[in-house]
């Protein structure tokens, strides 16, 4: 099974489009300002570049992913991925009021599953049920 956030993808894509559009419009209008400052083509290119960088930053929120099979779980959050075998996982939980699900580990540690978000509602519930089913099958 593989889970990725859904609603965040739509929001991030919208912000990315807005960033690029706004900075492109600003870049086009940059040479036509009566401020007395002389903007060059390189300034216009830099404005579009800033828009692209901001758009990529917005799209970074679509990066989280959780993949699970009989052997374990691969959790990819914002800053990297980690593979956890089912034998190291105590439980799969979604605490009340939490934004993200998590894998409970021994010694009161846990790993946040940023791909399973409360705003995805029913998709998050299905993902938790599937993860719990895989966990139960693996550990018994």
N, C-alpha and C positions, 0 to 999 in steps of 0.2 A: 504494500500500500504506500502511496505517496500523498502527502498533504501540503498544500501551499495556501497562504492567506488569499482570500478572494476580494473582500470589500476594500482592503488596503491597496490592492492592485489598481482598482478603479480610481480611487482617490489620488494615488501617487501618479498614475498616468495623466489624470486631469491637471494636477499641479505641474507636471513636466511640460505638458503642452502650453499651459499658461506662461510658465517661465520662458520658454523659447519664443513664444509669440510676443510677449511684452518686451523682452530684450532685443528682439529683431526690430520691432517698431521703434524702440528708442534708438537703436543703431542707425536706422534709416533717417530718422528725424534729427540726428545728432549734428549733421553738417548744416542744417537749416535754422540753427538757433541764433537769435540776434544778441547774444551775450558779449560778443567781442572776442570770444575765445575761438581759436581756429582748431577744429577737430580734423584729424587726418583719417584716411581709410583704415589705418591700423587701429585707431580708436574704435571705429565701427566694428571691425573684426573682433576686437577684444570684448566689446559689449555682447556680441552674439556668443562668443566663447564663454563668457560668464553665465549667460542663459543656459547654455548646454551643460556647464558644470553643475548649476543648480538643478537642472532637470535630472541629471545623473544621480545627484544626491537624493532627490525625491524618489527616483526609481530604486534606489538602494533598499528601501523599505519593502520591496517585493522579493528580496533575496531569500528570506527564511524558507526552509523546507524540512519536512520530516519524512524519512523513508524507513519503512519497517518490513521485516520478513521474519522467518522462523529463527534466524540466528541473532537478531538484535535490531537496534534502532540507530539510524544515522540522523543526527540532529544538526542542521545547518542554520545557525542564527546569524546575526549581523556581522560578527567578527570571525567566523570560521565554523568548521564542522567537527563533529566528534562522533565516533562510533561507540555505542554502549551495548554490550551483550545483555541478553535478557537476564542472565544469572546475576548481574550486578544491580538490577532494578528491583526495588521493593514493591512499588506500585505506580500506577498511572493515575494522576489526580487532576482535578480542576477545582481548586478551592473557591468557596463562595466569594464573590466580589472581585475575583482575580481577572486580569485581562488575558492571561495566557495559561494554557495547561502546563503541566510539568511532570517530569519523571522523578519519582521519589527514590533516593539512593540511601544506602546505609549511613548511620551516624547523623541523621537529620539533615543531610545534604540533598539538593535537588538540582535538576537542569530544566530551565524554562524552555518550553516549546513555542517559540514565537510564531510558528506557522499555524498553530491551533489557537485562534483568537476568539474571544467571546462575541465580538461583533459579527462573526460568521454564523452565529446561532446554530441552526440545525446541522450544518456541515461540521461544526466543531463537535457537536454531540456524536455524530456518526464517526468522526475520527477517533474520539476517545473510546467509544465502544469497540471499534476495530483494534485499537492499540491494546485495550484490556483483554480482548479475545486472544490476540497473539501472545500477550504476556502470560495469560493463563495456560495456553497450550504449550508454551515453552518451559515454564517452571512447574506446571502441574497443579 
